[in-house]
Amino acid sequence: AEAGWRRRSTPAMAPKQEEEHFPATNKAAAERVPLLSGASLVSPSHVVPPTPWNALDPVRHGEHFPGGGHTIRESVEHKGGARGLLLDADDLVAEETCCGSGLETALYSILTRLPALHTFSVLGFFFLGHMWLVQSRPDVAVTIIGVFILYGVVRFWGMWFSALRGLRLLQLNDSRNPEHWQRKPRPLGSLDFKAVWHAVIVPAYKEPIAKLRQTLDTLAAQSVAHKLVVCMGMESRDPDHLEVAAQLEREYAHRLGGFCYTAHTLAPGEVAGKSSNENWAARCVKRLLVDKMRVNPDNIVLTTCDADTFFHPNHFACLTHHFICDGDQRHHRFYLGVANFMPNVMHVPSICNARYTVLSIGRMAEMGSPVSDPFPLAIYSISLKLAMKAAYWDPSVIPEDWHMYFRCVFADQGRVKCTRMYIAVGTEAVEGKDGLDTLQEVYSQSVRWQWGATDVGYLLVQSLARWDVPVRQRLSMLFTAYDHHLLVVVIAIVLATAPLLYGNIPVSVGILSMTNTALNLKDVMIGTWLVHFILHFPLLCYADQTLRRTILHDRLYFDCNEGAWSSGPRRWLCLLLCPLADIFLFLIPTLHAHAKMFISSKFNYVPSAKMGARGCPGACLPMAGGEEEYRTIPDRV
C-alpha cells in the first residue's frame, strides 16, 4: 500500500519540490526494487530522507494529528495562532454534459413547472370530468380507481414487510461495543481499518450553539473519534459565525482527530442553502487533507449531516467497515444510515408527532426493502474521489441529497449504488416557540421538502443526454422520483375523494363465493380502507414501540420515551391522527409547493426552527484569554 501511494503521489509533485525533498545524491544511493506496473520499492537498508510524505506517516497510519489539542491548520502550518479557518478551496470545475450551461439552465427552469402541470391536470380531469365519466364511461372511472387501489394495496403490504425487516436489521446491528465493527471479519487483503479517515461536514447557519454542541457531542463519542475530522460549514451571512466556530473548536478539537471550519460567501450563480455550503466546505477539506497534508484521497470518506444530527456511537466504525468491505466499489457507493425524526418527537404537537413517527417508520421501510434501491436523505457518506468526480455539490440548487445522488450517478456512468448501514441516526423534528408556531414550521418544512420535485426536471434532461448510463438505471431513477414526488400525492387525493364523486357507480364483486354481489363503488372503497387501516394501526403501534424502546431508548439526546404521551392509550390516540397528519402536513403542502414552483422557479432557503419550545439557555463559555474570563453566546432559533 505504501508503494502504491508513493507511486501515485510522487509524480504529482512539482519538479522543484521533488528536487528539494529528494536530493540527487540520496536518490542515486537508494536501491529500488522494480514491481509490477512500473512501481518500485526503496530498499530498507537505505535511509529515505525526510519528506512531507513520511513526515506525516502518523496521519496516514491511523494515529492522531500531531500535537495534543492542535487544530488541523496548526498541524499543517505549525503556527500557534491559527484558529482552523480554511480559506483555500479546490478549484475543480464540472464539465458540461448536456447542451451548454445557458440552454440547460433554461430547460431546468421550464421543467420546474412540470410537477404542477402533472398534478393539476390529472386532478382536473378527475374532478371536472367526473360527470362525463359517471354518465358516459363509468367503466373507465372504475378501471382507473381500481388500478390506484391495487397499487396502494401492493405498496401497503410491501411497506410493512420492509419496515419489519428493517426493524429487525436495526436490532441486529445496534451494538454499543466499541470494538464490534473493528472485529468484524473482512475479505483477505482489505484496507487496514486505521487507514480510513472521515471528514464530517456540519453545515450551520444561526443554529443555537447548544444544538451544535449536541451534534458534536455525538461525534466526539464515536468509537473512532480520533479518525474524524469535523468541518463546521459556517455562513459569512451569520454575524457570529467566526465567534461560534472558534468557541466550538476550543471545546472539541482535542476530542476529535481534527477540527476546522469554513466561512461560505455566496458567489454569483449560487443559491443560499445546504448544497452551496457543502460544496465550499468539501473543496476546502480536500485542499487541506490531500493537497497540504498529503493524506491518501482513496482513504477519505466525506459525511454530510444536519446541524441537529445525533449519531450512533458506532456509526463511523460501521461506515469504515462497509467502506473497506466494498473493496474497489467503495468509490462508487453512497453509504446510508437509517434516518429518523424521533429525538424530540414527544415535544411537538400530537399531529406533528404522528407525522414524524410515520416518516421515521417509512424511511425504515425504504432502507429495509429488498427490491428497491433507496435514495439518500439528508445524512449520507461518499468517498472523496466520488465527490471529486461529480465536481462536488451543486451550489445552484436547494434540494441537495437526491440531486447529489443523481449528479454522482451521471458523473460515474451509472456505477453508483447505495450501501445500506442498518444503524439508526437521528435528526430532530421541527420545533417552534409554541404549538402553533411548531405547526406553521412543520407545514413550511413540508413545502420545502416538496421543492425536491425540481429534481425530476434535472433527471429528465440528464437521462436524455447521458446515454453512457444504463437505460434500466435511468428508468428506475425516473420512476422512483416520479412515484415519490408526483404519483403518490395524486393517488392519495383520488382515493380520498373518489367515494364522494364516483361512489354511486355499481360494481360487481365476488365475496367468498362463485356468485357476484352488486355493490356501490364507495362501499368497496370504504371497506378496503377500513380493513387496511385496522391492520395498519397495530403494526404502526408495534413498530413505534419497538423502535423507541429497544433501539433508541439509551441514545444520547434522544428524548422519545418520556412523558405521558409516550406510551399507553395516549400514545395510541396520538398515532390515530396519522390520516389527518397526511392531509394537512403532506397533501396540502405538496399542492402548495407545486403551485409555487409553477409560478416561479426561484426559491429562498429558510432553515427550520429548532429547540423552540424548551429553548437552550445561553451558555457561559470560557474565552481564550483565561479561565476567569467568560462571555455568553446567546442561542438563536
VOMARDREN-772347 format. One record per residue (C-alpha): residue in one letter; y, x, z. Coordinates in steps of 0.001 Angstrom, whole numbers, always signed. Layout:
// residues N
 aa       y       x       z
  a       Y       X       Z
...
// end
This chain:
// residues 637
 aa       y       x       z
  a      +0      +0      +0
  e   +2339   +2878    +833
  a   +1676   +4493   -2522
  g   +2279   +1248   -4357
  w   +5552    +649   -2555
  r   +6716   +4202   -3321
  r   +5720   +3795   -6954
  r   +7684    +569   -7362
  s  +10745   +1574   -5421
  t  +11369   +5224   -6131
  p  +12225   +4893   -9835
  a  +14890   +2317   -8964
  m  +16941   +4945   -7092
  a  +19917   +6420   -8904
  p  +19334   +9998  -10217
  k  +21955  +11466   -7917
  q  +20485   +9708   -4896
  e  +16970  +10821   -5861
  e  +18045  +14468   -6103
  e  +19795  +14185   -2751
  h  +16738  +12871    -909
  f  +14055  +14748   -2861
  p  +15302  +18352   -3362
  a  +13678  +20171   -6280
  t  +12017  +22736   -4023
  n  +10327  +20089   -1936
  k   +9245  +18058   -4956
  a   +7745  +21118   -6582
  a   +5958  +22144   -3406
  a   +4427  +18756   -2753
  e    +973  +18361   -4247
  r    +466  +14959   -5874
  v   -2909  +13314   -6431
  p   -2831  +11043   -9506
  l   -4000   +7441   -9109
  l   -4568   +4573  -11498
  s   -1599   +3045  -13326
  g    +454   +6204  -13019
  a    +848   +6113   -9230
  s    +375   +9212   -7110
  l    -176  +10223   -3502
  v   +1620  +13048   -1739
  s    -884  +15369     -92
  p    -801  +15019   +3711
  s    -820  +18806   +4009
  h   +2762  +18893   +2834
  v   +5698  +17534   +4791
  v   +7731  +14879   +2993
  p  +11437  +15445   +3591
  p  +13350  +12727   +5479
  t  +14393   +9883   +3172
  p  +15766   +6395   +3605
  w  +12243   +5125   +2865
  n  +10284   +6951   +5547
  a  +13229   +6854   +7945
  l  +12780   +3086   +8020
  d   +8978   +3181   +8277
  p   +9108   +1401  +11695
  v  +10708   -1570   +9958
  r   +8090   -1707   +7215
  h   +5167   -1125   +9562
  g   +5886   -4076  +11807
  e   +7974   -2643  +14638
  h  +11352   -3804  +15866
  f  +14582   -2922  +14195
  p  +15750    +407  +15671
  g  +17674    +190  +18883
  g  +17255   -2421  +21554
  g  +19803   -5208  +21187
  h  +21265   -3784  +18000
  t  +22205   -6108  +15186
  i  +20853   -5638  +11690
  r  +24148   -4290  +10476
  e  +24270   -1760  +13302
  s  +20729    -684  +12424
  v  +21667    -114   +8790
  e  +25095   +1426   +9147
  h  +24696   +2965  +12624
  k  +28124   +1656  +13637
  g  +28664    +304  +17101
  g  +31450   -2078  +16085
  a  +29512   -4186  +13581
  r  +29051   -7836  +14519
  g  +26386   -8832  +11992
  l  +28693  -10481   +9443
  l  +27223   -9962   +5971
  l  +29736   -9694   +3159
  d  +27697   -8216    +303
  a  +25556  -10577   -1766
  d  +23100  -10201   -4599
  d  +24813  -10994   -7912
  l  +21740  -12241   -9782
  v  +22746  -14918  -12326
  a  +20483  -17719  -13540
  e  +19589  -17727  -17212
  e  +20459  -20734  -19339
  t  +17190  -22552  -20021
  c  +18336  -25709  -21757
  c  +21177  -26334  -24183
  g  +24143  -24454  -22766
  s  +25848  -24973  -19426
  g  +28537  -27339  -20753
  l  +26203  -29741  -22554
  e  +23655  -29514  -19767
  t  +26259  -30494  -17185
  a  +27325  -33426  -19348
  l  +23724  -34605  -19656
  y  +23250  -34463  -15884
  s  +26451  -36468  -15367
  i  +25257  -39155  -17805
  l  +21759  -39297  -16328
  t  +23210  -39713  -12832
  r  +23718  -43340  -13886
  l  +20028  -43746  -14753
  p  +18839  -44891  -11267
  a  +21403  -47689  -11191
  l  +20613  -48768  -14749
  h  +16908  -48881  -13970
  t  +17171  -50651  -10617
  f  +19748  -53286  -11528
  s  +18291  -54026  -14978
  v  +14790  -54644  -13557
  l  +16115  -56734  -10680
  g  +18484  -58562  -13015
  f  +15608  -59535  -15287
  f  +13531  -60616  -12301
  f  +16305  -62706  -10679
  l  +18281  -64029  -13640
  g  +15236  -64628  -15817
  h  +13147  -66419  -13255
  m  +13896  -69891  -14676
  w  +12706  -68846  -18128
  l   +9669  -67074  -16707
  v   +8688  -70016  -14494
  q   +9087  -72620  -17248
  s   +8021  -70688  -20355
  r   +5902  -67719  -19309
  p   +4528  -68159  -15782
  d   +1573  -66025  -16800
  v   +3903  -63057  -17359
  a   +5542  -63583  -13967
  v   +2196  -63802  -12190
  t    +917  -60699  -14013
  i   +3967  -58624  -13038
  i   +3797  -59753   -9408
  g     +31  -59242   -9323
  v    +363  -55683  -10599
  f   +3008  -54974   -7963
  i    +791  -56443   -5230
  l   -2175  -54370   -6365
  y     -41  -51224   -6442
  g   +1261  -51976   -2939
  v   -2241  -52571   -1563
  v   -3555  -49310   -3037
  r    -577  -47407   -1648
  f   -1023  -49057   +1757
  w   -4657  -48011   +2212
  g   -4077  -44607    +650
  m   -1169  -44028   +3013
  w   -3133  -44861   +6133
  f   -6173  -42835   +5089
  s   -3889  -39839   +4501
  a   -1926  -40439   +7721
  l   -5050  -40469   +9896
  r   -6366  -37398   +8075
  g   -3052  -35607   +8584
  l   -3011  -36573  +12261
  r   -6477  -35091  +12734
  l   -5498  -31849  +10982
  l   -2379  -31571  +13149
  q   -4529  -31836  +16259
  l   -6897  -29136  +14993
  n   -4034  -26699  +14308
  d   -1976  -27368  +17428
  s   -2987  -24207  +19275
  r    -404  -22641  +21614
  n   -2389  -19410  +21987
  p     -22  -16688  +20671
  e   -2995  -14787  +19195
  h   -4553  -17816  +17495
  w   -3332  -17132  +13964
  q   -3427  -13335  +14268
  r   -7162  -13521  +14993
  k   -7976  -15884  +12144
  p  -10311  -14328   +9541
  r   -8635  -13338   +6292
  p  -10006  -12014   +2977
  l  -11033   -8372   +2954
  g   -8236   -6091   +1815
  s   -5497   -8607   +2673
  l   -1946   -7652   +3513
  d   -1510   -6461   +7096
  f    -292   -9201   +9446
  k   +2506   -6993  +10783
  a   +3807   -6194   +7305
  v   +5314   -9658   +6745
  w   +8977  -10260   +7586
  h  +10594  -13674   +7916
  a  +14243  -14282   +7040
  v  +15222  -17632   +8576
  i  +18394  -19219   +7186
  v  +20060  -21725   +9532
  p  +22946  -23453   +7721
  a  +25586  -24675  +10158
  y  +28887  -26497   +9840
  k  +30646  -27644  +13018
  e  +27399  -28356  +14853
  p  +27618  -28167  +18656
  i  +26852  -24659  +19864
  a  +24412  -26148  +22387
  k  +22486  -27685  +19485
  l  +22393  -24353  +17651
  r  +21113  -22724  +20854
  q  +18217  -25180  +20960
  t  +17184  -24289  +17421
  l  +17485  -20576  +18167
  d  +15516  -21017  +21394
  t  +12549  -22329  +19409
  l  +12866  -19342  +17062
  a  +13093  -16860  +19918
  a   +9998  -18482  +21472
  q   +7873  -17699  +18402
  s   +4737  -15656  +18977
  v   +6002  -13330  +16207
  a   +9705  -13497  +17133
  h  +10060   -9734  +16573
  k   +9288  -10355  +12879
  l  +12067  -12932  +12466
  v  +15456  -12050  +11001
  v  +17752  -15013  +11649
  c  +20753  -15525   +9386
  m  +23255  -18136  +10524
  g  +24780  -19638   +7392
  m  +28285  -20456   +8601
  e  +31053  -22069   +6560
  s  +34500  -20483   +6395
  r  +35950  -24034   +6388
  d  +34943  -24242  +10039
  p  +37815  -22646  +12009
  d  +35462  -21499  +14801
  h  +32615  -20190  +12635
  l  +33046  -16479  +13408
  e  +33508  -17054  +17119
  v  +30427  -19264  +17402
  a  +28254  -16932  +15305
  a  +29327  -13830  +17230
  q  +28561  -15549  +20530
  l  +25104  -16583  +19347
  e  +24482  -13043  +18147
  r  +25250  -11646  +21590
  e  +22807  -14102  +23142
  y  +19896  -13860  +20684
  a  +19984  -10544  +18819
  h  +17811   -8808  +21421
  r  +15244  -11653  +21384
  l  +14545  -11522  +17659
  g  +13725   -8971  +15008
  g  +17291   -9208  +13751
  f  +20330  -11448  +13771
  c  +23118  -11733  +11221
  y  +25459  -14366   +9870
  t  +27386  -15186   +6731
  a  +30679  -16971   +6098
  h  +30348  -19015   +2929
  t  +33511  -19794    +983
  l  +33334  -22362   -1791
  a  +33675  -20803   -5232
  p  +34732  -22626   -8407
  g  +31927  -24902   -9574
  e  +30271  -25075   -6141
  v  +29778  -28198   -4041
  a  +30081  -28193    -274
  g  +26662  -28672   +1270
  k  +23440  -27070   +2375
  s  +22421  -25810   -1070
  s  +25548  -23724   -1710
  n  +25391  -22386   +1851
  e  +21750  -21330   +1470
  n  +22470  -19759   -1903
  w  +25098  -17428    -410
  a  +23094  -16656   +2738
  a  +19891  -15827    +806
  r  +21777  -13493   -1522
  c  +23319  -11689   +1454
  v  +19931  -11371   +3158
  k  +18416   -9900     +26
  r  +21218   -7362    -284
  l  +20761   -6332   +3342
  l  +16979   -6207   +3711
  v  +15980   -4965    +268
  d  +18944   -3040   -1139
  k  +20155   -1454   +2107
  m  +17208   -1421   +4481
  r  +14609    -868   +1754
  v  +12179   -3459   +3097
  n   +9476   -4332    +571
  p  +10610   -7593   -1106
  d   +6951   -8524   -1670
  n   +6588   -8964   +2105
  i   +9710  -11043   +2832
  v   +9461  -14815   +3337
  l  +12584  -16994   +3288
  t  +12621  -20076   +5502
  t  +15383  -22647   +5399
  c  +15860  -25323   +8026
  d  +18474  -27610   +9540
  a  +20722  -26745  +12452
  d  +18648  -29045  +14682
  t  +15147  -27855  +13778
  f  +12602  -27332  +16554
  f   +9674  -25137  +15534
  h   +6164  -24987  +16959
  p   +5804  -21663  +18884
  n   +3150  -20569  +16376
  h   +4925  -21847  +13267
  f   +5729  -18442  +11809
  a   +2394  -16962  +12803
  c    +745  -19830  +10905
  l   +3105  -19186   +7979
  t   +2221  -15472   +7997
  h   -1490  -16306   +7942
  h   -1173  -18662   +4972
  f   +1148  -16277   +3146
  i   -1423  -13488   +3446
  c   -4412  -15695   +2565
  d   -2748  -16898    -626
  g   -3075  -13374   -1998
  d   -1483  -12894   -5402
  q    -490  -16564   -5460
  r   +1851  -16198   -2479
  h   +4816  -15649   -4807
  h   +4127  -18993   -6489
  r   +3992  -21092   -3340
  f   +6147  -23373   -1193
  y   +4999  -23434   +2443
  l   +5495  -26790   +4165
  g   +5140  -27765   +7792
  v   +4741  -31421   +8779
  a   +8306  -32537   +9456
  n   +9078  -35385  +11842
  f  +12144  -37017  +13429
  m  +10688  -37509  +16888
  p  +12584  -35109  +19231
  n  +15234  -37647  +20266
  v  +13762  -40836  +18843
  m  +13913  -42548  +22267
  h  +17688  -42098  +22428
  v  +18617  -44102  +19342
  p  +18756  -47914  +18919
  s  +15391  -49644  +18537
  i  +15778  -50439  +14841
  c  +16619  -46775  +14152
  n  +13743  -45734  +16396
  a  +11333  -47830  +14319
  r  +12716  -46423  +11074
  y  +12408  -42769  +12115
  t   +8908  -43348  +13521
  v   +7741  -44839  +10224
  l   +9379  -41967   +8325
  s   +7585  -39420  +10518
  i   +4193  -41043  +10018
  g   +4898  -41455   +6315
  r   +5617  -37738   +5982
  m   +2403  -37006   +7876
  a    +590  -39171   +5300
  e   +2179  -37307   +2381
  m   +1035  -33995   +3863
  g   -2428  -35357   +4614
  s   -3050  -36811   +1161
  p   -5952  -35038    -576
  v   -4965  -36259   -4051
  s   -1219  -35581   -4328
  d    +973  -32507   -4070
  p   +3854  -33166   -1622
  f   +7405  -32104   -2344
  p   +9377  -30094    +259
  l  +11518  -31902   +2806
  a  +14478  -30049   +4417
  i  +12345  -27384   +6145
  y  +10247  -25105   +3945
  s   +9481  -21465   +3145
  i   +9174  -19462     -65
  s   +8786  -15789    -853
  l  +11945  -13830   -1586
  k  +10517  -12955   -5009
  l  +10173  -16630   -5950
  a  +13734  -17326   -4794
  m  +14981  -14428   -6908
  k  +13025  -15657   -9919
  a  +14834  -19003   -9629
  a  +18190  -17227   -9084
  y  +18277  -18676   -5550
  w  +19558  -22162   -4692
  d  +21800  -24161   -6987
  p  +25310  -24186   -5451
  s  +26474  -27061   -7664
  v  +24263  -29802   -6169
  i  +23973  -31621   -2840
  p  +20230  -32527   -2784
  e  +18612  -29145   -2196
  d  +14948  -29418   -1194
  w  +13468  -31223   -4205
  h  +15996  -29593   -6507
  m  +14986  -26109   -5378
  y  +11332  -27016   -5854
  f  +11924  -28196   -9427
  r  +14096  -25154  -10085
  c  +11315  -22820   -8979
  v   +8644  -24707  -10940
  f  +10559  -24317  -14193
  a  +11593  -20725  -13469
  d   +7962  -19819  -12763
  q   +6461  -21570  -15809
  g   +4749  -24234  -13735
  r   +2720  -21951  -11491
  v   +4399  -23143   -8286
  k   +2291  -25187   -5857
  c   +2679  -26252   -2234
  t    +633  -24772    +617
  r    +410  -27244   +3483
  m    +639  -25926   +7009
  y    -648  -28629   +9328
  i   +1719  -27730  +12121
  a   +4448  -30084  +13353
  v   +8122  -29153  +13036
  g  +10790  -31488  +14370
  t  +14315  -32329  +13316
  e  +16443  -34781  +15247
  a  +17253  -38346  +14356
  v  +20914  -39043  +13722
  e  +22641  -39889  +16988
  g  +26242  -41043  +17220
  k  +28580  -41603  +20133
  d  +27112  -45021  +20918
  g  +24635  -47517  +19498
  l  +26943  -48955  +16843
  d  +28092  -45518  +15737
  t  +24464  -44416  +15509
  l  +23627  -47382  +13262
  q  +26521  -46521  +10969
  e  +25497  -42855  +10850
  v  +21851  -43693  +10103
  y  +22940  -46001   +7301
  s  +25189  -43278   +5849
  q  +22357  -40752   +6095
  s  +20049  -43136   +4207
  v  +22636  -43461   +1437
  r  +22930  -39665   +1184
  w  +19155  -39285   +1033
  q  +19060  -41616   -1963
  w  +21542  -39394   -3772
  g  +18447  -37305   -4383
  a  +17771  -39690   -7278
  t  +20148  -37454   -9254
  d  +17212  -35037   -9455
  v  +15458  -37493  -11784
  g  +18012  -36663  -14483
  y  +17648  -32935  -13866
  l  +13879  -33257  -14034
  l  +14049  -35219  -17306
  v  +16277  -32656  -19023
  q  +14228  -29684  -17877
  s  +10922  -31394  -18736
  l  +12081  -31963  -22293
  a  +13424  -28428  -22650
  r  +10772  -26359  -20863
  w   +7559  -26542  -22860
  d   +6239  -23434  -21114
  v   +5413  -25680  -18139
  p   +2123  -27630  -18495
  v   +2638  -31212  -19694
  r    +430  -32582  -16915
  q   +2584  -30959  -14239
  r   +5815  -32201  -15774
  l   +4463  -35747  -15962
  s   +3176  -35544  -12383
  m   +6574  -34451  -11066
  l   +8358  -37125  -13109
  f   +6083  -39887  -11804
  t   +6390  -38735   -8177
  a  +10188  -38598   -8397
  y  +10292  -41959  -10214
  d   +7965  -43568   -7686
  h   +9899  -42270   -4685
  h  +13461  -42965   -5826
  l  +13179  -45875   -8271
  l   +9878  -47741   -8290
  v   +9314  -48302   -4561
  v  +12662  -49990   -3968
  v  +12174  -52310   -6967
  i   +8643  -53289   -5902
  a   +9739  -53917   -2312
  i  +12606  -56210   -3333
  v  +10476  -58064   -5905
  l   +7647  -58697   -3450
  a  +10067  -59765    -693
  t  +11830  -62341   -2861
  a   +9021  -63488   -5171
  p   +7763  -66251   -2792
  l  +11216  -67863   -2982
  l  +11704  -67549   -6735
  y   +8171  -67838   -8082
  g   +6297  -69297   -5131
  n   +5522  -72679   -6695
  i   +3573  -71268   -9635
  p     -49  -72429   -9211
  v   -2720  -69757   -9339
  s   -6491  -69927   -9222
  v   -8124  -67793   -6517
  g  -11808  -67320   -5754
  i  -12296  -67483   -1961
  l  -15710  -66381    -652
  s  -17494  -68406   -3310
  m  -18027  -68738   -7012
  t  -15614  -71672   -7153
  n  -11897  -71191   -7711
  t   -9290  -72674   -5426
  a   -5838  -73670   -6680
  l   -3065  -72277   -4525
  n    +634  -71693   -4899
  l   +1650  -68093   -5548
  k   +3692  -67998   -2346
  d    +606  -68860    -267
  v   -1311  -65976   -1798
  m   +1579  -63550   -1276
  i   +2335  -64572   +2294
  g   -1362  -64454   +3200
  t   -1741  -60997   +1678
  w   +1354  -59766   +3516
  l    +185  -61179   +6866
  v   -3273  -59624   +6578
  h   -1855  -56194   +5800
  f    +838  -56397   +8474
  i   -1769  -57380  +11077
  l   -3773  -54321  +10058
  h    -699  -52121   +9756
  f    +740  -52742  +13211
  p   -2172  -51468  +15393
  l   -2560  -48447  +13104
  l   +1161  -47731  +13484
  c    +938  -48006  +17282
  y   -2104  -45729  +17381
  a    -573  -43064  +15139
  d   +2710  -43135  +17057
  q    +991  -42877  +20430
  t   -1353  -40089  +19329
  l   +1402  -38062  +17687
  r   +3706  -38243  +20709
  r   +1123  -37955  +23497
  t   -1263  -35327  +22138
  i    +770  -33178  +19729
  l   +4438  -33378  +20727
  h   +4087  -34023  +24448
  d   +4936  -30491  +25641
  r   +7031  -29199  +22772
  l  +10356  -27545  +23514
  y  +13270  -30020  +23183
  f  +11031  -32952  +22257
  d  +12098  -35843  +24467
  c   +9929  -38520  +22878
  n   +7716  -39582  +25799
  e  +10287  -40508  +28425
  g  +11985  -43822  +29101
  a  +10990  -47444  +29426
  w  +10715  -47900  +25640
  s   +8227  -45062  +25133
  s   +5047  -46967  +25988
  g   +3520  -50360  +26563
  p   +4841  -53732  +25328
  r   +8417  -52451  +24937
  r   +7244  -49766  +22540
  w   +5258  -52346  +20572
  l   +8311  -54606  +20339
  c  +10333  -51689  +19070
  l   +7798  -50928  +16330
  l   +7738  -54612  +15329
  l  +11237  -54038  +13984
  c   +9972  -51830  +11150
  p  +10302  -54596   +8466
  l  +13956  -55134   +9430
  a  +14491  -51373   +9525
  d  +13104  -51089   +5994
  i  +15523  -53753   +4753
  f  +18724  -52594   +6441
  l  +18093  -48840   +6583
  f  +16214  -48315   +3306
  l  +16537  -51069    +696
  i  +20226  -51876   +1125
  p  +21296  -48198   +1430
  t  +19299  -47431   -1739
  l  +21117  -50126   -3710
  h  +24386  -48839   -2262
  a  +23582  -45272   -3321
  h  +22550  -46287   -6851
  a  +25756  -48295   -7296
  k  +27833  -45360   -6071
  m  +26058  -42974   -8449
  f  +26789  -45324  -11336
  i  +30499  -45393  -10526
  s  +30877  -41653  -10001
  s  +28712  -38549  -10223
  k  +30833  -36683   -7663
  f  +29732  -36798   -4042
  n  +31152  -35472    -794
  y  +28671  -33963   +1636
  v  +29139  -35148   +5245
  p  +26895  -33651   +7972
  s  +25066  -36153  +10163
  a  +26215  -36718  +13726
  k  +24112  -35019  +16392
  m  +23991  -35194  +20174
  g  +26458  -38059  +20233
  a  +25239  -40420  +22939
  r  +24151  -37875  +25514
  g  +26519  -35088  +24483
  c  +26239  -31447  +25404
  p  +28674  -30100  +27955
  g  +30841  -27206  +26802
  a  +29097  -24002  +27777
  c  +30696  -21245  +29777
  l  +29944  -18221  +27675
  p  +30312  -14572  +28724
  m  +32687  -12666  +26486
  a  +32094   -9158  +25231
  g  +34857   -7767  +27411
  g  +32974   -8046  +30695
  e  +30826  -10180  +32936
  e  +33783  -11737  +34745
  e  +35475  -12938  +31574
  y  +34464  -16384  +30355
  r  +35599  -18822  +27725
  t  +34413  -22321  +26917
  i  +33446  -23111  +23336
  p  +33540  -26922  +23193
  d  +30765  -28798  +21477
  r  +31660  -30684  +18336
  v  +29986  -33682  +16778
// end
